[in-house]
Amino acid sequence: MKKVNSFVVAASVLVSTGCTGEPKAAPEPKEATVAPEKVLIAYFSWGGNTKFAAEQIQKATGGTLFEIKPATPYPTDYQACVEQAKKEITDGVKPELADKLESIDAYDVIFVGSPNWWGTIAPPVSTFLTAFDFSGKTVAPFFTHGGGGMQNCEKEVQKLCEKATFLKAGLFTGAGIKASVDKITAWVTSIILKQP
C-alpha cells in the first residue's frame, strides 16, 4: 500500500481574518494534518524569481504547482513592464488570466506567491484571489522583492482572502533567490511540519 506523507500545520503562527480583512487574535494552538495532495502552490512570476521560490515550496511539501498567468503577457522589457504594472495597480485593474483553476475545493493549504510590485501584489494575483471563496482554507503568502521588502503585499492578500486562516508570510530577495533555497525550505518547515 502506498504511504502518503502528511504534514502538521503549525497553528501557533495562525492568524485568522474576518470579512473586514483586519487581523484577529490568534486562536488557541491546534494541530491539523494535511496530505501533499491537499497543498496548492499558486504563483505569478515575471522574471522567474517567484517561480523559483514556488518550485522550492513544491519540493518541500509535495503540493501541486499552479502558475497564475495573464491572458496578455506583460512586456519582456523591464521598464515597459514597470510602467504597465504601475498603471494597472493605480487603476485597480484585475487582468484576465490565461488559465483558470476551476476550484480550490480539493486543497486545504494554499501557498500564494507574488513579486512585490509597487508595494503590493501583482495584478494577476489579485485576479486569482478574487475568483475564489477562501472560507475554511489556510493561506501561506510568499513574496519576492528587489529591495522593497513586504510593504502592503501581505495585507493585500489578507484583504482579498476573506475568512481564510493565515500562516506567517515568507519574504525572499529576488536578486539572491537561487542562494535562498535553505531560507525558503526553513520558512516552509517553520509553518508546515512534516509528520514523522
N, C-alpha and C positions, 0 to 999 in steps of 0.2 A: 504494500500500500504506500502511495506517495505521501511523504511527510510534508506538511505545509508549515513553513515558518510563520510565526506570528510576532507581533510587536506590542509593546505596552506603551500607551500614551502617557507621558509624564504629566499628570494632571496638576501637579503643583505649579506649573507655569501657565495654566489655562486662564484666560480672561474671557468672559462671555459679554456679548453686547446685546442690547435690545434694539427696537426699531429705530431709535434715535441715533444709533451708532456710537453713543457715549459708553466708555468702558464702565463695567460694574465691578463690584468686588469679586475676587476670585472665589470660586466655590470650594467647599471642603475637598481636600485631596482625595481622588479616586483613581482607580486603575481600570483601563479598558484595553482589551486586546483587539488588534486589527491585523488581518491577514494581508500579505502583499497585494493580492488582487483587489483589495478594498482601498488601495492607495492610488491617487491620481496626482501626477505632476504636470500641471498646465502652465505654460510659459510663453512669453513673447520675447524674441531676441532679434535685434537688428544687426549688431556686429559680431555675434557669436558668443559673447561673454555669458549672457544669461542662459543660453543653450548649454554651454559647458557646465555651468552650475547645476542645471536641471538634470543633466546626464549623470553627474556625480550623486545627486539625490536618488536617482533611479537605481544606481548601483548599490547604494546603501540600504534602500528599502525594498527593492524588487517591484516597485509600483509601475504603473502604466504612464508612459510619456504622451502628452498631447501638446503639439505646437500650435499656439494661437497665431494665425497668420491673417493679415488684412487681405481682402479681395484684390485691392490695388496695392502692390508692394510700395514701400517707401523708397525714395530715391537712394541710389547707392552712394552718391556724393554726400559727404558728411554735412557740409554747410546747407545744402538743399534740404536734407532730412531734418536738420535742426530747425530751419525756418518753417517747414511744414508742420512739424510736431508742435512748435510754439503756437502756431495759428490754430491748430485743432484743439489744443488744450485750452487756449483762451476762449475759443468759441464753444467749448463743450461738445465737440464732435465725437461720436462713437462710430468709427468706421465699420462697414460691413466686413464680415470675416469670410475667408476663402473656404474654410472647412468648419462645420458646426458639429459640436458634440451634442448628440441627441438628448442625453440626460446625464445627470450626475448621481442618479439614484443608487447605482451599484457601488459607489465609493463612500467611505466613512471619513477618511482623512484626505484633504486636498491641499497640496502644495501649490501656491500661486506665485509665479515669478515674473518680474518686470525689471527693465532698466529704470533708473531714475531719470526722467525727462522733465526738465523744468520744475524740479522739486516735487514731482508726483509720478504716478504710474503712467505708462504709455497708453494712449487711447484705445488700441485693440484690447488691452487687458480690461479696461472699463466695459467695453462691449461684451466681452466674455462673462464678466461677473454679473452684469445686469440681466443676463439671459436666464439665470437660474435662481431658485429659491434655496438658500443655504441653511434653512432650518434643520437643526439636528446634525449638521456637519461640523467637522473640526477643520479649521483652515490654518495652514502654516505658510505665511507670506515670506518670500525671499527676494532680495533686490541686489542689483549690481549698480555701481556708480563710478564716475570718473573723478571723484573728489567732493561731490555734493553731499555724501552721506545719506541718511534716511529721509530727512526733511518731512514731507507730508505723505510719503508713499504708504507707510503702514496705516495711517489714519484713513486714507482714501479706500484702502481695501476693506477696513473695518466698516466704513460707512456703506460701501456697496454690498457687503455680505451680511445683510441684516439677519439677526438671530443666530449667527454662527458662533461657535466657540473658537477662540484663537490661541494658537501656540506662539511662543516667542519668535519674532521675525529674525530671519538671517540677513546679514548685510555683508557684501563682498566687493572688493575693489576690482573694477573691470580690468585695469591695466595689468594686474598681477594675478589674474584669475587662474591661470594654469599652475601657479605655485600655491594655490589656495585649496588644493584637494583635501589636505588634512583638516583645514579650518571648516570646510563645508561638511565633511564627514563628522567632525566633532560637534557641529551645530545640530546635525540630524540626530546623532545619538544622544544629545542632551535633551531632546524633546520627544523622541520616539526610541524607546529602548528595546533592543532585540530580546525576546524572551528565551531563557535557557531551555 
